[in-house]
Amino acid sequence: MSLLSRLFGGGGTTPEPKVETYKGFRIFPEPQSGEGGYRVGARIEKEIAGEVKVHHLLRADAILNIEDAEAFSVRKAKQVIDEQGDRIFR
């Protein structure tokens, strides 16, 4: 692969999704680009009785850069897990 391809993303592999495990839940930070920065968002998953349950967290909070938005999204997801546990899937 040429240097230009690598610099501009051509022909590369898809990056691994960021995931953090917390109290048996998997947290995927997924901030959404919006006006004023990135909206805090995450996908929370947990396998219950052989079925993967999914909860999408999306908040109005806007963070200026993607790295901070991802970190804040993980912190917010952990807070929701601590407060609600498995009830987030109801």
Phi and psi in degrees as GROMACS dihedral restraints (atoms count N, CA, C in turn):
[ dihedral_restraints ]
;  ai    aj    ak    al  type     phi  dphi    fc
    3     4     5     6     1   -75.4    20    10
    4     5     6     7     1   162.5    20    10
    6     7     8     9     1   -60.9    20    10
    7     8     9    10     1   -41.8    20    10
    9    10    11    12     1   -63.5    20    10
   10    11    12    13     1   -38.5    20    10
   12    13    14    15     1   -61.5    20    10
   13    14    15    16     1   -43.9    20    10
   15    16    17    18     1   -67.0    20    10
   16    17    18    19     1   -38.4    20    10
   18    19    20    21     1   -66.0    20    10
   19    20    21    22     1   -36.2    20    10
   21    22    23    24     1  -105.4    20    10
   22    23    24    25     1    13.0    20    10
   24    25    26    27     1    80.9    20    10
   25    26    27    28     1     9.9    20    10
   27    28    29    30     1   -79.6    20    10
   28    29    30    31     1   135.1    20    10
   30    31    32    33     1    71.2    20    10
   31    32    33    34     1     6.2    20    10
   33    34    35    36     1   -82.3    20    10
   34    35    36    37     1   175.8    20    10
   36    37    38    39     1   -90.2    20    10
   37    38    39    40     1   158.3    20    10
   39    40    41    42     1   -72.2    20    10
   40    41    42    43     1   131.1    20    10
   42    43    44    45     1   -66.3    20    10
   43    44    45    46     1   148.5    20    10
   45    46    47    48     1   -65.1    20    10
   46    47    48    49     1   138.5    20    10
   48    49    50    51     1   -67.0    20    10
   49    50    51    52     1   142.8    20    10
   51    52    53    54     1   -75.7    20    10
   52    53    54    55     1   133.1    20    10
   54    55    56    57     1  -144.7    20    10
   55    56    57    58     1   142.9    20    10
   57    58    59    60     1  -130.4    20    10
   58    59    60    61     1   135.8    20    10
   60    61    62    63     1   -97.4    20    10
   61    62    63    64     1   133.9    20    10
   63    64    65    66     1  -147.0    20    10
   64    65    66    67     1   115.8    20    10
   66    67    68    69     1    52.7    20    10
   67    68    69    70     1    38.7    20    10
   69    70    71    72     1    85.4    20    10
   70    71    72    73     1    -2.0    20    10
   72    73    74    75     1  -101.0    20    10
   73    74    75    76     1   150.7    20    10
   75    76    77    78     1  -106.5    20    10
   76    77    78    79     1   129.3    20    10
   78    79    80    81     1  -114.1    20    10
   79    80    81    82     1   123.3    20    10
   81    82    83    84     1  -112.6    20    10
   82    83    84    85     1   106.9    20    10
   84    85    86    87     1   -66.4    20    10
   85    86    87    88     1   128.0    20    10
   87    88    89    90     1  -138.5    20    10
   88    89    90    91     1    62.9    20    10
   90    91    92    93     1   -61.6    20    10
   91    92    93    94     1   148.1    20    10
   93    94    95    96     1  -110.2    20    10
   94    95    96    97     1   133.3    20    10
   96    97    98    99     1   -67.1    20    10
   97    98    99   100     1   133.3    20    10
   99   100   101   102     1  -155.3    20    10
  100   101   102   103     1  -174.2    20    10
  102   103   104   105     1   -64.8    20    10
  103   104   105   106     1   127.7    20    10
  105   106   107   108     1    84.7    20    10
  106   107   108   109     1     8.3    20    10
  108   109   110   111     1   134.3    20    10
  109   110   111   112     1  -139.7    20    10
  111   112   113   114     1  -118.4    20    10
  112   113   114   115     1   130.2    20    10
  114   115   116   117     1   -78.1    20    10
  115   116   117   118     1   139.2    20    10
  117   118   119   120     1   -66.6    20    10
  118   119   120   121     1   127.7    20    10
  120   121   122   123     1  -157.3    20    10
  121   122   123   124     1   149.9    20    10
  123   124   125   126     1  -156.2    20    10
  124   125   126   127     1   154.5    20    10
  126   127   128   129     1  -106.5    20    10
  127   128   129   130     1   127.1    20    10
  129   130   131   132     1  -112.7    20    10
  130   131   132   133     1   127.7    20    10
  132   133   134   135     1  -127.7    20    10
  133   134   135   136     1   151.8    20    10
  135   136   137   138     1  -156.7    20    10
  136   137   138   139     1   138.6    20    10
  138   139   140   141     1   -86.6    20    10
  139   140   141   142     1   122.8    20    10
  141   142   143   144     1  -128.6    20    10
  142   143   144   145     1   121.8    20    10
  144   145   146   147     1    52.5    20    10
  145   146   147   148     1    42.4    20    10
  147   148   149   150     1    79.5    20    10
  148   149   150   151     1     1.2    20    10
  150   151   152   153     1  -118.1    20    10
  151   152   153   154     1   134.0    20    10
  153   154   155   156     1   -82.6    20    10
  154   155   156   157     1   117.3    20    10
  156   157   158   159     1   -94.7    20    10
  157   158   159   160     1   144.2    20    10
  159   160   161   162     1  -131.1    20    10
  160   161   162   163     1   137.0    20    10
  162   163   164   165     1  -128.5    20    10
  163   164   165   166     1   131.1    20    10
  165   166   167   168     1  -101.6    20    10
  166   167   168   169     1   122.9    20    10
  168   169   170   171     1  -103.3    20    10
  169   170   171   172     1   126.7    20    10
  171   172   173   174     1  -141.5    20    10
  172   173   174   175     1   126.7    20    10
  174   175   176   177     1  -121.1    20    10
  175   176   177   178     1   161.4    20    10
  177   178   179   180     1   -80.8    20    10
  178   179   180   181     1   -12.8    20    10
  180   181   182   183     1   -55.3    20    10
  181   182   183   184     1   134.3    20    10
  183   184   185   186     1  -114.3    20    10
  184   185   186   187     1   129.7    20    10
  186   187   188   189     1  -117.4    20    10
  187   188   189   190     1   140.7    20    10
  189   190   191   192     1   -68.5    20    10
  190   191   192   193     1   -41.2    20    10
  192   193   194   195     1  -118.7    20    10
  193   194   195   196     1   155.8    20    10
  195   196   197   198     1   -64.0    20    10
  196   197   198   199     1   -39.3    20    10
  198   199   200   201     1   -63.1    20    10
  199   200   201   202     1   -45.3    20    10
  201   202   203   204     1   -66.6    20    10
  202   203   204   205     1   -37.3    20    10
  204   205   206   207     1   -64.7    20    10
  205   206   207   208     1   -39.8    20    10
  207   208   209   210     1   -64.6    20    10
  208   209   210   211     1   -45.3    20    10
  210   211   212   213     1   -62.4    20    10
  211   212   213   214     1   -43.6    20    10
  213   214   215   216     1   -66.9    20    10
  214   215   216   217     1   -36.0    20    10
  216   217   218   219     1   -62.4    20    10
  217   218   219   220     1   -40.8    20    10
  219   220   221   222     1   -66.0    20    10
  220   221   222   223     1   -43.7    20    10
  222   223   224   225     1   -61.3    20    10
  223   224   225   226     1   -42.4    20    10
  225   226   227   228     1   -66.8    20    10
  226   227   228   229     1   -39.8    20    10
  228   229   230   231     1   -62.5    20    10
  229   230   231   232     1   -41.6    20    10
  231   232   233   234     1   -62.8    20    10
  232   233   234   235     1   -40.2    20    10
  234   235   236   237     1   -61.4    20    10
  235   236   237   238     1   -44.3    20    10
  237   238   239   240     1   -63.4    20    10
  238   239   240   241     1   -41.7    20    10
  240   241   242   243     1   -62.4    20    10
  241   242   243   244     1   -44.7    20    10
  243   244   245   246     1   -61.5    20    10
  244   245   246   247     1   -39.2    20    10
  246   247   248   249     1   -78.1    20    10
  247   248   249   250     1   -38.0    20    10
  249   250   251   252     1  -115.1    20    10
  250   251   252   253     1   -23.7    20    10
  252   253   254   255     1    56.8    20    10
  253   254   255   256     1  -139.2    20    10
  255   256   257   258     1   -66.2    20    10
  256   257   258   259     1   -15.0    20    10
  258   259   260   261     1   -63.4    20    10
  259   260   261   262     1   -17.3    20    10
  261   262   263   264     1   -64.0    20    10
  262   263   264   265     1   -16.1    20    10
  264   265   266   267     1   -93.4    20    10
  265   266   267   268     1     3.3    20    10
